[in-house]
Amino acid sequence: MDKLGERKVVTHKKDKLAMTLVQQGLVDRETIVKALKQKQKVNSNQVGVRAKQGLAQILVEEFDIDHHIVFDTVASVYGFQTIKLSDEDVAEYRIAFIKKMLEPLEDSTRDYMIKKKILAFRYDKDRPYKIIFIAADPTDRVIPIIARSMKVQSYDVCYVRLDEINTLIEKIFPPENQFLKGLDEGEQSFSDEDFEDEEFDEAEIDSEINKSVLVNLAEGMLIEAVHLGASDIHIIPTSPSSTDILFRIDGLLRHWHSREGIRPEAIAAVMKDRARNVDRFEREKAQDGFIQRKIDDHSIRYRFSSIPIVGKEYQYKFESIVIRILDDRKVITDLDKLGLHGTARGMFVKAIKKPQGMIIVTGPTGSGKSTTLIAALSHIVTPEINVLTVEDPVEYIIPGVRQLKIGPKMTFELAMRSILRHDPDVVMLGEIRDKITGQTAIKLANTGHLTFSTLHTNDAASAVSRLFKMGIETFLIAYAINIIIAQRLVRRLCEACKSPMENPDMTVLKGLGFSEDEISKHTIYEPVGCDKCHKGYKGRAAIHEALYFTPEIRRMIFEAKEDIYEEGIKNQAVKDGMWTLQKSARARVLEGISTLEEVARVTSDD
């Protein structure tokens, strides 16, 4: 045996898991070698079962390799059975069984099981004396110790995907919102006379802010919005003594809570106190700021916006507050998960792989433009290229990218001068808002930089017209842009309760562009509604329209005189293989993902 400290690093060819990951092209050899070195270094200095780390854990935790890719391979290599929870009966009695198995355990053991996603799931169907454990990491060395502490004599360990076991754990132990539990504490009743004064001082507002109920409301809504998957919180005064709070979930506003007996100014003030870069005493101009909280062991950022609004009683200084929730767990970094239909993915990849040119993503606010840009940048980022972004504000941190935030001391003009001196290969401008930003983006694209940006238009072809109307010359538009992606989000049907439509209206189907062949070969589903969703919908999916700049498209734009012929550009793009937004939406219906109602709501006639 080699002397301590002189042991040679085991090559990947001597590790079965490492060899399989390399052979299947799932992890590159360089990463495997680094991970094996890390494993040897860490484990030679650690004592105890829990301190030891296997190759799989190191790849996931230290090298950010996808958990499912690694542990699906682990299950295959080491012969662990895989259980799909979607195929299992996870009824109340099953949840009761899991809880019963956890109850007698010491707190430290129970906490470890929850943290490491290990559960005693059920008895073996063929051998009722044997317990089936499920785990996101079936190689965890603590599982035998857990089995002994449960006094389990015989057991098997099965692999379950991390996202599936997380969903099950949330059903068993729903995250508690301690602030909401205290909402009713310290409740006081008020009469209308309490709010009749035309003037009130800051001491009155301070008095209301100091009530525990208001603190609980402020913190509770921030937490609950994350738990419910909301994208925005709306806080709207409805009278001198009442405020409505709404959450935007799956693209639509839903009423969450109404607060009576408290001045809206007090609620606005307590929310401002939680936001940075916001003046609590300023009520007559718009303000922007941000809030940060750690929720369920994850850092969540909130973008705060307040604007003064007018109420029936002119003497009250009401403000509307909207808080955007920036949860990077929802960010998609894999192009394949964007759901680009037809030729769109190939066109998009071809456009972003070019060394220069412009990529524009267009659509209304909240249509997922930032998500698409992040996925595109993540696809091309390597240590060999310098990627810089100019954003107002910076919403998500992108690994490997240097991001500049626009502010009072860093104007757009100053930022652009700075990044051009900063040797960029790829530049992202958060949004083209006017002629200056448009010309800057075009100039970057024409001077050897791959440039990304967003624009607010209804479809891809109208983005060309918008740039022209900003004052940008047609020859610059024609030869600077690689592709324009227009997108929307449609609500997803709940998989647990969706139901096939009986006798769908053929007139409606044909009016939305479905062919008789498509209707005869596919099942059209409609929403039902259950305890797992909201009125039959759960989550959203993207639809896209990819206008790739072919030579013919460039010629049409270059030759345009006084106006851009949008319809002609769109027709030519369709001939070149472009799917319109409505065609992409129809595909979501034929896939059983969305509904006719969503096609009609989100898209217009082609």
VEXVEXLUM-858427 format. One record per residue (C-alpha): residue number from 1; x, y, z. Coordinates in Angstrom, 3 decimals. Example, Ala and Ser with C-alpha at 12.3 -4.5 7.8 and 13.67 -1.06 7.14 Angstrom:
residues 2
(1, (12.300, -4.500, 7.800))
(2, (13.670, -1.060, 7.140))
end
This chain:
residues 606
(1, (0.000, 0.000, 0.000))
(2, (1.222, 3.541, -0.773))
(3, (2.248, 5.682, 2.141))
(4, (-0.348, 8.045, 3.554))
(5, (-0.385, 11.232, 1.499))
(6, (1.197, 9.494, -1.507))
(7, (-1.851, 7.548, -2.715))
(8, (-2.440, 7.784, -6.432))
(9, (-5.740, 9.209, -7.668))
(10, (-8.037, 6.449, -8.881))
(11, (-8.689, 6.889, -12.604))
(12, (-12.241, 6.906, -13.910))
(13, (-11.620, 3.539, -15.606))
(14, (-11.422, 1.894, -12.185))
(15, (-14.682, 3.409, -10.957))
(16, (-17.769, 1.807, -12.489))
(17, (-20.013, 4.856, -12.036))
(18, (-17.350, 7.224, -13.413))
(19, (-16.733, 4.996, -16.415))
(20, (-20.460, 4.745, -17.211))
(21, (-21.007, 8.514, -16.975))
(22, (-18.079, 9.143, -19.329))
(23, (-19.005, 6.389, -21.804))
(24, (-22.609, 7.613, -22.062))
(25, (-21.441, 11.194, -22.597))
(26, (-23.276, 12.409, -19.495))
(27, (-20.220, 13.926, -17.793))
(28, (-16.913, 14.823, -19.462))
(29, (-13.737, 13.011, -18.442))
(30, (-12.053, 16.157, -17.103))
(31, (-14.900, 16.753, -14.630))
(32, (-14.857, 13.092, -13.553))
(33, (-11.116, 13.202, -12.842))
(34, (-11.507, 16.406, -10.806))
(35, (-14.431, 14.870, -8.863))
(36, (-12.428, 11.708, -8.098))
(37, (-9.551, 13.843, -6.801))
(38, (-12.019, 15.786, -4.672))
(39, (-13.513, 12.540, -3.333))
(40, (-10.105, 11.178, -2.363))
(41, (-9.050, 14.449, -0.752))
(42, (-12.270, 14.943, 1.240))
(43, (-12.690, 11.374, 2.416))
(44, (-9.061, 10.970, 3.489))
(45, (-9.562, 13.869, 5.925))
(46, (-13.027, 12.921, 7.236))
(47, (-14.082, 10.529, 9.966))
(48, (-17.541, 8.973, 10.381))
(49, (-20.201, 7.626, 8.072))
(50, (-22.019, 10.914, 7.557))
(51, (-18.803, 12.755, 6.714))
(52, (-17.924, 10.472, 3.791))
(53, (-18.907, 11.576, 0.291))
(54, (-19.379, 9.385, -2.755))
(55, (-18.595, 10.371, -6.333))
(56, (-22.294, 10.949, -7.094))
(57, (-22.750, 13.402, -4.221))
(58, (-19.597, 15.308, -5.188))
(59, (-20.675, 15.614, -8.846))
(60, (-24.049, 17.030, -7.810))
(61, (-22.993, 19.251, -4.914))
(62, (-19.571, 20.478, -6.048))
(63, (-19.766, 20.371, -9.858))
(64, (-23.467, 21.214, -10.318))
(65, (-24.203, 18.146, -12.475))
(66, (-27.944, 17.454, -12.799))
(67, (-29.113, 15.337, -9.836))
(68, (-31.370, 13.080, -11.905))
(69, (-28.702, 12.399, -14.562))
(70, (-26.207, 11.278, -11.909))
(71, (-28.513, 9.234, -9.681))
(72, (-30.472, 7.669, -12.530))
(73, (-27.078, 6.314, -13.621))
(74, (-26.290, 5.284, -10.024))
(75, (-29.541, 3.300, -9.874))
(76, (-28.729, 1.606, -13.179))
(77, (-25.096, 0.802, -12.364))
(78, (-25.719, -0.522, -8.854))
(79, (-29.048, -2.209, -9.529))
(80, (-31.404, -0.048, -7.479))
(81, (-35.050, -0.303, -8.504))
(82, (-36.565, 3.002, -9.645))
(83, (-40.029, 3.993, -8.418))
(84, (-42.109, 6.605, -10.216))
(85, (-44.362, 8.197, -7.627))
(86, (-46.774, 9.221, -10.398))
(87, (-47.449, 5.495, -10.879))
(88, (-47.891, 4.828, -7.161))
(89, (-50.954, 5.211, -4.973))
(90, (-49.924, 8.086, -2.693))
(91, (-53.224, 8.293, -0.804))
(92, (-53.834, 9.551, 2.744))
(93, (-53.184, 6.116, 4.252))
(94, (-49.760, 6.022, 2.570))
(95, (-48.886, 9.461, 3.962))
(96, (-50.141, 8.304, 7.388))
(97, (-47.806, 5.264, 7.161))
(98, (-44.787, 7.462, 6.373))
(99, (-45.605, 9.770, 9.296))
(100, (-46.056, 6.785, 11.628))
(101, (-42.585, 5.496, 10.711))
(102, (-41.033, 8.904, 11.386))
(103, (-42.742, 9.711, 14.684))
(104, (-40.682, 7.496, 17.081))
(105, (-37.340, 8.690, 15.742))
(106, (-35.017, 11.173, 17.405))
(107, (-35.297, 14.698, 16.031))
(108, (-31.794, 14.570, 14.539))
(109, (-32.549, 11.350, 12.614))
(110, (-35.927, 12.604, 11.410))
(111, (-34.420, 15.917, 10.299))
(112, (-31.619, 14.089, 8.461))
(113, (-34.145, 11.921, 6.596))
(114, (-36.149, 14.943, 5.490))
(115, (-33.017, 16.868, 4.503))
(116, (-31.543, 13.936, 2.567))
(117, (-34.914, 12.876, 1.073))
(118, (-35.127, 9.391, 2.598))
(119, (-38.540, 7.921, 3.531))
(120, (-39.929, 4.569, 4.652))
(121, (-42.548, 4.354, 1.898))
(122, (-44.482, 1.066, 2.214))
(123, (-44.274, -2.668, 2.752))
(124, (-43.063, -4.795, -0.153))
(125, (-46.071, -6.054, -2.132))
(126, (-44.657, -9.584, -2.465))
(127, (-42.902, -9.768, 0.922))
(128, (-45.045, -7.959, 3.505))
(129, (-42.351, -8.290, 6.192))
(130, (-39.962, -6.086, 4.159))
(131, (-39.988, -2.264, 4.210))
(132, (-39.370, -0.282, 1.036))
(133, (-37.275, 2.848, 1.569))
(134, (-37.265, 5.496, -1.148))
(135, (-34.388, 7.948, -1.504))
(136, (-33.113, 10.607, -3.869))
(137, (-29.675, 9.112, -3.145))
(138, (-30.070, 5.333, -2.657))
(139, (-26.326, 5.011, -1.864))
(140, (-26.569, 7.157, 1.286))
(141, (-24.459, 5.329, 3.897))
(142, (-26.742, 6.368, 6.740))
(143, (-29.743, 4.338, 5.450))
(144, (-28.686, 1.137, 7.330))
(145, (-28.390, 3.176, 10.556))
(146, (-31.850, 4.670, 9.944))
(147, (-33.285, 1.191, 9.359))
(148, (-31.837, -0.036, 12.667))
(149, (-33.218, 2.982, 14.530))
(150, (-36.653, 2.123, 13.096))
(151, (-36.110, -1.508, 14.202))
(152, (-36.552, -2.645, 10.608))
(153, (-35.190, -6.164, 10.111))
(154, (-35.513, -6.422, 6.329))
(155, (-35.632, -3.625, 3.765))
(156, (-34.917, -2.583, 0.182))
(157, (-33.885, 0.857, -1.058))
(158, (-35.405, 2.267, -4.255))
(159, (-34.458, 5.377, -6.201))
(160, (-36.996, 8.215, -6.653))
(161, (-36.357, 11.426, -8.597))
(162, (-35.508, 14.422, -6.417))
(163, (-38.408, 16.543, -7.710))
(164, (-40.918, 13.727, -7.069))
(165, (-39.753, 13.024, -3.522))
(166, (-39.709, 16.780, -2.770))
(167, (-43.357, 17.000, -3.848))
(168, (-44.231, 14.060, -1.580))
(169, (-42.414, 15.614, 1.401))
(170, (-44.317, 18.881, 0.880))
(171, (-47.587, 16.897, 1.076))
(172, (-46.486, 15.226, 4.301))
(173, (-44.993, 18.341, 5.886))
(174, (-46.512, 21.448, 4.237))
(175, (-44.213, 24.418, 4.940))
(176, (-45.657, 26.386, 7.841))
(177, (-46.105, 30.120, 7.633))
(178, (-45.738, 31.209, 11.248))
(179, (-46.591, 34.809, 10.379))
(180, (-50.011, 33.890, 9.018))
(181, (-50.725, 31.887, 12.173))
(182, (-50.305, 35.104, 14.137))
(183, (-52.415, 37.286, 11.878))
(184, (-55.376, 37.341, 14.224))
(185, (-53.299, 38.066, 17.319))
(186, (-53.729, 41.598, 18.591))
(187, (-56.740, 42.159, 16.328))
(188, (-58.622, 45.347, 17.120))
(189, (-61.960, 46.537, 15.841))
(190, (-62.426, 50.006, 14.376))
(191, (-65.406, 52.129, 13.522))
(192, (-65.710, 54.318, 10.449))
(193, (-65.226, 57.386, 12.646))
(194, (-61.660, 56.288, 13.317))
(195, (-60.802, 57.082, 9.684))
(196, (-62.703, 60.313, 9.164))
(197, (-59.853, 62.744, 9.942))
(198, (-58.639, 64.559, 6.882))
(199, (-55.156, 64.854, 8.280))
(200, (-53.150, 62.426, 10.374))
(201, (-49.549, 62.437, 11.503))
(202, (-46.802, 59.852, 11.252))
(203, (-47.316, 58.867, 14.891))
(204, (-50.715, 57.424, 13.975))
(205, (-49.179, 55.314, 11.221))
(206, (-46.374, 54.213, 13.569))
(207, (-48.988, 53.123, 16.066))
(208, (-50.623, 50.863, 13.475))
(209, (-47.321, 49.557, 12.095))
(210, (-46.266, 48.424, 15.555))
(211, (-49.245, 46.094, 15.824))
(212, (-48.039, 42.533, 15.515))
(213, (-50.899, 41.771, 13.127))
(214, (-49.433, 44.122, 10.518))
(215, (-45.911, 42.709, 10.821))
(216, (-47.350, 39.201, 10.475))
(217, (-49.345, 40.254, 7.424))
(218, (-46.304, 41.759, 5.691))
(219, (-43.985, 38.819, 6.317))
(220, (-46.768, 36.255, 5.855))
(221, (-47.689, 37.457, 2.367))
(222, (-44.052, 37.331, 1.224))
(223, (-43.743, 33.715, 2.353))
(224, (-47.178, 32.550, 1.218))
(225, (-46.719, 34.004, -2.266))
(226, (-43.608, 31.840, -2.711))
(227, (-45.375, 28.740, -1.363))
(228, (-48.279, 29.253, -3.767))
(229, (-46.001, 29.791, -6.762))
(230, (-47.085, 33.388, -7.391))
(231, (-45.106, 35.622, -9.736))
(232, (-46.363, 38.937, -8.274))
(233, (-48.059, 40.391, -5.185))
(234, (-50.510, 43.282, -5.654))
(235, (-51.409, 45.480, -2.655))
(236, (-54.344, 47.767, -3.519))
(237, (-56.121, 50.284, -1.209))
(238, (-59.911, 49.983, -1.524))
(239, (-61.029, 52.519, 1.132))
(240, (-59.536, 54.581, 3.979))
(241, (-59.730, 51.473, 6.178))
(242, (-59.285, 48.485, 3.858))
(243, (-56.739, 46.953, 1.508))
(244, (-56.938, 44.050, -0.944))
(245, (-53.985, 41.724, -1.522))
(246, (-53.887, 39.695, -4.737))
(247, (-51.411, 37.109, -6.048))
(248, (-50.691, 36.552, -9.745))
(249, (-50.628, 32.775, -10.212))
(250, (-50.280, 31.154, -13.646))
(251, (-50.670, 34.563, -15.249))
(252, (-53.975, 35.585, -13.641))
(253, (-54.634, 37.718, -10.545))
(254, (-56.360, 35.912, -7.681))
(255, (-57.694, 37.435, -4.486))
(256, (-55.690, 36.249, -1.476))
(257, (-56.660, 38.446, 1.479))
(258, (-58.583, 41.598, 2.405))
(259, (-57.440, 43.598, 5.421))
(260, (-60.111, 45.639, 7.146))
(261, (-59.662, 48.141, 9.974))
(262, (-56.117, 49.202, 9.097))
(263, (-55.122, 52.260, 7.116))
(264, (-53.686, 51.425, 3.666))
(265, (-50.960, 53.986, 4.386))
(266, (-49.823, 51.866, 7.324))
(267, (-49.663, 48.697, 5.198))
(268, (-47.749, 50.607, 2.499))
(269, (-45.347, 51.974, 5.123))
(270, (-44.611, 48.574, 6.651))
(271, (-43.893, 47.121, 3.191))
(272, (-41.594, 50.049, 2.372))
(273, (-39.738, 49.473, 5.657))
(274, (-38.874, 46.011, 4.331))
(275, (-37.603, 47.288, 0.979))
(276, (-34.187, 48.770, 0.279))
(277, (-33.761, 52.000, -1.725))
(278, (-37.316, 53.101, -0.836))
(279, (-38.283, 56.178, 1.208))
(280, (-41.158, 55.317, 3.543))
(281, (-42.212, 58.974, 3.856))
(282, (-42.410, 59.618, 0.107))
(283, (-46.003, 59.057, -1.076))
(284, (-46.279, 61.304, -4.122))
(285, (-43.919, 59.703, -6.626))
(286, (-43.164, 56.219, -7.960))
(287, (-40.424, 54.272, -6.184))
(288, (-38.501, 51.085, -6.938))
(289, (-36.564, 48.886, -4.551))
(290, (-35.979, 45.294, -3.545))
(291, (-36.504, 42.900, -0.651))
(292, (-34.576, 39.718, 0.115))
(293, (-35.689, 36.823, 2.320))
(294, (-34.535, 33.260, 2.992))
(295, (-37.558, 30.976, 2.588))
(296, (-37.376, 27.194, 2.939))
(297, (-33.558, 27.487, 3.037))
(298, (-33.496, 29.321, -0.288))
(299, (-32.756, 32.980, -0.960))
(300, (-35.691, 34.759, -2.639))
(301, (-35.470, 38.265, -4.109))
(302, (-38.483, 40.553, -4.477))
(303, (-38.616, 43.579, -6.786))
(304, (-40.646, 46.329, -5.108))
(305, (-42.613, 48.990, -7.020))
(306, (-44.982, 51.622, -5.621))
(307, (-46.985, 54.330, -7.411))
(308, (-49.371, 56.990, -6.029))
(309, (-53.024, 56.447, -7.002))
(310, (-56.229, 58.436, -6.516))
(311, (-59.068, 57.275, -4.264))
(312, (-62.585, 58.609, -3.754))
(313, (-61.398, 60.614, -0.749))
(314, (-58.890, 63.091, -2.213))
(315, (-57.220, 63.809, 1.148))
(316, (-55.800, 60.291, 1.477))
(317, (-52.445, 59.535, -0.129))
(318, (-53.029, 56.051, -1.444))
(319, (-50.339, 53.954, -3.136))
(320, (-50.534, 50.810, -5.228))
(321, (-47.719, 48.351, -4.552))
(322, (-46.622, 45.510, -6.816))
(323, (-43.909, 43.101, -5.722))
(324, (-42.344, 40.807, -8.356))
(325, (-41.067, 37.502, -6.921))
(326, (-37.685, 36.446, -8.337))
(327, (-37.220, 32.778, -7.476))
(328, (-34.226, 31.427, -9.394))
(329, (-35.418, 27.842, -8.759))
(330, (-37.928, 28.494, -11.556))
(331, (-35.323, 29.710, -14.036))
(332, (-34.807, 27.433, -17.031))
(333, (-31.206, 27.104, -18.201))
(334, (-31.752, 24.195, -20.615))
(335, (-32.914, 25.154, -24.127))
(336, (-34.687, 21.795, -24.489))
(337, (-36.984, 22.715, -21.596))
(338, (-38.187, 25.911, -23.286))
(339, (-40.495, 23.822, -25.483))
(340, (-39.593, 25.383, -28.838))
(341, (-41.817, 23.830, -31.511))
(342, (-41.123, 22.804, -35.088))
(343, (-38.095, 24.477, -36.643))
(344, (-37.859, 27.092, -33.855))
(345, (-35.242, 25.315, -31.746))
(346, (-32.906, 24.672, -34.673))
(347, (-33.264, 28.251, -35.899))
(348, (-32.684, 29.643, -32.398))
(349, (-29.545, 27.561, -31.795))
(350, (-28.206, 28.489, -35.244))
(351, (-28.763, 32.196, -34.469))
(352, (-27.096, 32.178, -31.041))
(353, (-24.129, 30.144, -32.275))
(354, (-23.138, 32.878, -34.739))
(355, (-20.154, 35.028, -33.693))
(356, (-22.117, 38.262, -34.212))
(357, (-25.588, 39.569, -34.897))
(358, (-28.651, 40.322, -32.827))
(359, (-31.187, 38.092, -31.081))
(360, (-34.420, 39.819, -30.029))
(361, (-37.050, 38.231, -27.771))
(362, (-40.404, 39.990, -27.862))
(363, (-43.676, 39.733, -25.986))
(364, (-45.697, 41.460, -23.244))
(365, (-44.600, 41.815, -19.627))
(366, (-44.599, 38.458, -17.872))
(367, (-44.354, 36.361, -21.046))
(368, (-41.056, 34.704, -20.079))
(369, (-38.652, 36.798, -22.188))
(370, (-35.995, 36.892, -19.450))
(371, (-36.230, 33.118, -19.031))
(372, (-35.573, 32.581, -22.746))
(373, (-32.588, 34.945, -22.698))
(374, (-31.113, 33.230, -19.626))
(375, (-31.487, 29.809, -21.291))
(376, (-29.808, 31.160, -24.447))
(377, (-26.895, 32.718, -22.534))
(378, (-26.478, 29.569, -20.424))
(379, (-26.262, 27.560, -23.654))
(380, (-23.347, 29.581, -25.047))
(381, (-21.440, 30.647, -21.917))
(382, (-17.964, 29.149, -21.691))
(383, (-14.768, 30.333, -19.955))
(384, (-13.412, 31.267, -23.405))
(385, (-15.887, 34.124, -24.014))
(386, (-16.646, 37.327, -22.108))
(387, (-20.392, 37.849, -21.612))
(388, (-21.616, 41.211, -20.260))
(389, (-25.164, 42.350, -19.555))
(390, (-26.688, 45.794, -18.974))
(391, (-29.964, 45.476, -17.052))
(392, (-32.416, 47.646, -15.140))
(393, (-32.814, 45.936, -12.754))
(394, (-30.753, 42.715, -12.602))
(395, (-33.382, 40.054, -11.920))
(396, (-31.438, 36.775, -11.933))
(397, (-27.753, 36.054, -11.440))
(398, (-26.354, 34.075, -14.392))
(399, (-23.222, 32.007, -13.585))
(400, (-20.255, 32.940, -15.761))
(401, (-21.754, 36.300, -16.804))
(402, (-20.734, 39.796, -15.656))
(403, (-23.910, 41.781, -15.048))
(404, (-24.145, 45.592, -14.819))
(405, (-27.040, 47.328, -13.095))
(406, (-28.317, 50.671, -14.380))
(407, (-28.680, 53.279, -11.625))
(408, (-28.120, 56.951, -10.766))
(409, (-24.325, 56.545, -10.885))
(410, (-24.304, 54.098, -13.806))
(411, (-26.438, 55.495, -16.615))
(412, (-27.104, 53.541, -19.791))
(413, (-24.695, 55.720, -21.786))
(414, (-21.934, 55.290, -19.184))
(415, (-22.569, 51.529, -18.984))
(416, (-22.283, 51.173, -22.770))
(417, (-19.030, 53.135, -22.917))
(418, (-17.677, 51.013, -20.072))
(419, (-18.547, 47.602, -21.492))
(420, (-17.149, 48.449, -24.936))
(421, (-13.814, 49.051, -23.182))
(422, (-14.276, 45.776, -21.300))
(423, (-13.495, 43.487, -24.265))
(424, (-16.921, 41.803, -24.648))
(425, (-17.743, 38.887, -26.948))
(426, (-21.442, 38.734, -26.078))
(427, (-23.610, 41.585, -24.778))
(428, (-27.168, 41.538, -23.454))
(429, (-29.171, 44.767, -23.228))
(430, (-32.140, 44.227, -20.947))
(431, (-34.647, 46.053, -23.152))
(432, (-34.789, 48.221, -26.284))
(433, (-36.857, 51.161, -25.039))
(434, (-36.046, 53.954, -27.461))
(435, (-33.984, 54.994, -30.457))
(436, (-30.782, 55.319, -28.403))
(437, (-30.891, 51.773, -27.009))
(438, (-32.024, 50.436, -30.390))
(439, (-29.169, 52.090, -32.266))
(440, (-26.672, 50.959, -29.620))
(441, (-27.825, 47.348, -29.889))
(442, (-27.687, 47.435, -33.693))
(443, (-24.214, 49.009, -33.585))
(444, (-22.949, 46.263, -31.266))
(445, (-24.371, 43.563, -33.536))
(446, (-22.753, 45.143, -36.599))
(447, (-19.318, 45.466, -34.973))
(448, (-18.613, 41.825, -34.207))
(449, (-20.620, 41.234, -31.029))
(450, (-23.391, 38.724, -30.458))
(451, (-26.115, 40.891, -28.920))
(452, (-29.267, 39.879, -27.034))
(453, (-32.182, 42.115, -26.100))
(454, (-35.964, 42.285, -25.604))
(455, (-38.734, 44.366, -27.118))
(456, (-42.455, 44.800, -26.381))
(457, (-44.437, 43.910, -29.520))
(458, (-47.326, 41.598, -30.367))
(459, (-45.459, 39.263, -32.707))
(460, (-42.094, 38.797, -34.404))
(461, (-42.825, 40.701, -37.613))
(462, (-44.102, 43.779, -35.766))
(463, (-40.747, 43.999, -33.941))
(464, (-39.154, 44.909, -37.293))
(465, (-41.743, 47.651, -37.780))
(466, (-41.188, 48.945, -34.236))
(467, (-37.435, 49.323, -34.783))
(468, (-38.072, 51.124, -38.088))
(469, (-40.513, 53.541, -36.414))
(470, (-37.900, 54.267, -33.736))
(471, (-35.788, 55.726, -36.537))
(472, (-33.396, 52.869, -37.279))
(473, (-32.488, 52.481, -40.961))
(474, (-33.808, 49.427, -42.796))
(475, (-30.379, 48.321, -44.029))
(476, (-29.138, 48.237, -40.405))
(477, (-32.169, 46.194, -39.290))
(478, (-31.865, 43.804, -42.239))
(479, (-28.224, 42.874, -41.729))
(480, (-27.799, 43.182, -37.943))
(481, (-30.548, 40.807, -36.734))
(482, (-30.174, 37.014, -36.728))
(483, (-33.577, 36.069, -35.309))
(484, (-36.631, 37.499, -33.529))
(485, (-38.474, 35.229, -31.092))
(486, (-42.015, 36.191, -30.066))
(487, (-43.505, 34.305, -27.142))
(488, (-46.444, 33.958, -24.772))
(489, (-47.322, 31.720, -21.830))
(490, (-50.409, 29.467, -21.831))
(491, (-51.813, 27.799, -18.737))
(492, (-51.137, 24.075, -18.350))
(493, (-53.936, 21.630, -17.712))
(494, (-53.794, 19.836, -14.385))
(495, (-52.658, 16.273, -15.122))
(496, (-54.620, 14.955, -12.152))
(497, (-58.073, 16.064, -13.309))
(498, (-58.069, 17.036, -17.000))
(499, (-60.819, 15.373, -18.981))
(500, (-61.384, 14.661, -22.718))
(501, (-63.898, 17.030, -24.300))
(502, (-67.143, 15.393, -25.317))
(503, (-68.381, 16.552, -28.733))
(504, (-66.122, 19.619, -29.121))
(505, (-67.563, 22.390, -31.272))
(506, (-66.127, 21.833, -34.763))
(507, (-66.797, 25.442, -35.738))
(508, (-64.658, 26.679, -32.854))
(509, (-61.888, 24.180, -33.637))
(510, (-61.732, 25.138, -37.301))
(511, (-61.969, 28.821, -36.389))
(512, (-58.793, 28.405, -34.336))
(513, (-57.050, 26.765, -37.303))
(514, (-57.289, 23.048, -36.478))
(515, (-57.509, 20.765, -39.518))
(516, (-59.968, 17.874, -39.764))
(517, (-57.041, 15.442, -39.727))
(518, (-55.694, 16.924, -36.466))
(519, (-59.141, 16.780, -34.878))
(520, (-59.677, 13.125, -35.837))
(521, (-56.230, 11.942, -34.624))
(522, (-55.979, 13.762, -31.285))
(523, (-57.895, 14.048, -28.038))
(524, (-58.832, 17.571, -26.976))
(525, (-58.906, 18.056, -23.198))
(526, (-60.749, 20.536, -21.009))
(527, (-60.187, 21.734, -17.406))
(528, (-62.118, 20.177, -14.506))
(529, (-60.665, 21.328, -11.185))
(530, (-59.443, 19.462, -8.103))
(531, (-57.578, 20.056, -4.850))
(532, (-54.230, 19.979, -6.671))
(533, (-54.934, 22.880, -9.037))
(534, (-56.902, 26.079, -9.620))
(535, (-59.975, 25.573, -11.784))
(536, (-58.293, 22.814, -13.764))
(537, (-54.980, 24.566, -14.450))
(538, (-51.555, 24.188, -12.834))
(539, (-48.428, 25.891, -14.174))
(540, (-47.720, 27.409, -17.572))
(541, (-46.006, 26.456, -20.836))
(542, (-44.437, 28.696, -23.475))
(543, (-45.443, 29.096, -27.101))
(544, (-43.065, 30.662, -29.618))
(545, (-42.816, 32.277, -33.036))
(546, (-39.291, 32.243, -34.488))
(547, (-38.613, 34.716, -37.318))
(548, (-35.210, 33.715, -38.672))
(549, (-33.613, 36.271, -41.004))
(550, (-33.172, 34.366, -44.251))
(551, (-31.737, 36.124, -47.347))
(552, (-35.283, 36.738, -48.633))
(553, (-36.416, 38.291, -45.323))
(554, (-33.323, 40.536, -45.304))
(555, (-34.032, 41.619, -48.902))
(556, (-37.679, 42.500, -48.089))
(557, (-36.631, 44.670, -45.124))
(558, (-33.717, 46.287, -46.997))
(559, (-35.970, 47.283, -49.898))
(560, (-38.732, 48.734, -47.682))
(561, (-39.220, 52.428, -48.301))
(562, (-41.699, 54.427, -46.204))
(563, (-43.070, 51.542, -44.153))
(564, (-42.405, 47.917, -43.241))
(565, (-44.832, 45.424, -44.786))
(566, (-45.364, 43.225, -41.694))
(567, (-47.812, 40.831, -43.324))
(568, (-45.424, 40.166, -46.210))
(569, (-42.557, 39.417, -43.819))
(570, (-44.784, 37.093, -41.792))
(571, (-45.997, 35.222, -44.886))
(572, (-42.441, 34.746, -46.139))
(573, (-41.332, 33.512, -42.703))
(574, (-44.152, 30.936, -42.689))
(575, (-42.955, 29.755, -46.125))
(576, (-39.474, 29.425, -44.614))
(577, (-40.871, 27.121, -41.911))
(578, (-41.876, 29.505, -39.086))
(579, (-44.651, 28.389, -36.736))
(580, (-46.900, 31.284, -35.748))
(581, (-47.856, 31.815, -32.111))
(582, (-51.288, 30.367, -32.811))
(583, (-49.862, 27.272, -34.488))
(584, (-47.540, 26.738, -31.506))
(585, (-50.531, 27.146, -29.156))
(586, (-52.536, 24.616, -31.197))
(587, (-49.646, 22.169, -30.784))
(588, (-49.948, 22.559, -26.991))
(589, (-53.629, 21.595, -27.275))
(590, (-52.879, 18.557, -29.449))
(591, (-50.205, 17.487, -26.931))
(592, (-52.872, 17.541, -24.207))
(593, (-51.019, 20.312, -22.367))
(594, (-53.424, 23.237, -22.797))
(595, (-56.954, 24.113, -23.936))
(596, (-58.912, 25.803, -26.695))
(597, (-59.762, 28.556, -24.227))
(598, (-56.061, 29.337, -23.791))
(599, (-55.430, 29.405, -27.555))
(600, (-58.230, 31.956, -27.959))
(601, (-57.145, 33.988, -24.900))
(602, (-53.447, 34.249, -25.655))
(603, (-53.249, 34.408, -29.455))
(604, (-54.950, 36.357, -32.220))
(605, (-55.971, 35.143, -35.658))
(606, (-53.040, 34.441, -37.979))
end
